[in-house]
Amino acid sequence: MTEEGTMSIIRRGPHYQMRFASNDPYGREWQPWACRDEEHVRALLHYFGIVATSIQQACADVRKGGMAVLRLVVSAEHTQRVFHPAVFSA
């Protein structure tokens, strides 16, 4: 089973924060993922099947202080291995 969504990447101090959001309005909410450095970000994007030129452009945008946004299709297995469902308290 696959899921279409959007991956956003920003820099928070010395670390990077990646967040996956499903395009399905009834899809799961996922916790953001903290990456310790750009190489970790590159490895994770490669794991999700992002092509090298898109990885290079995303990292360049974030390095300049911006936000990178990538559309992708991921398997449920991939998202569950990397991200954790968001927990909301009532």
Stockholm file with secondary structure:
# STOCKHOLM 1.0

chainA/1-90         MTEEGTMSIIRRGPHYQMRFASNDPYGREWQPWACRDEEHVRALLHYFGIVATSIQQACADVRKGGMAVLRLVVSAEHTQRVFHPAVFSA
#=GR chainA/1-90 SS CEEEEEEEEEEETTEEEEEEEESSTTSCBBCCEEESSHHHHHHHHHHTTCCHHHHHHHHHHHHTTCCEEEEEEEEHHHHHHHCCBCCCCC
#=GC SS_cons        CEEEEEEEEEEETTEEEEEEEESSTTSCBBCCEEESSHHHHHHHHHHTTCCHHHHHHHHHHHHTTCCEEEEEEEEHHHHHHHCCBCCCCC
//
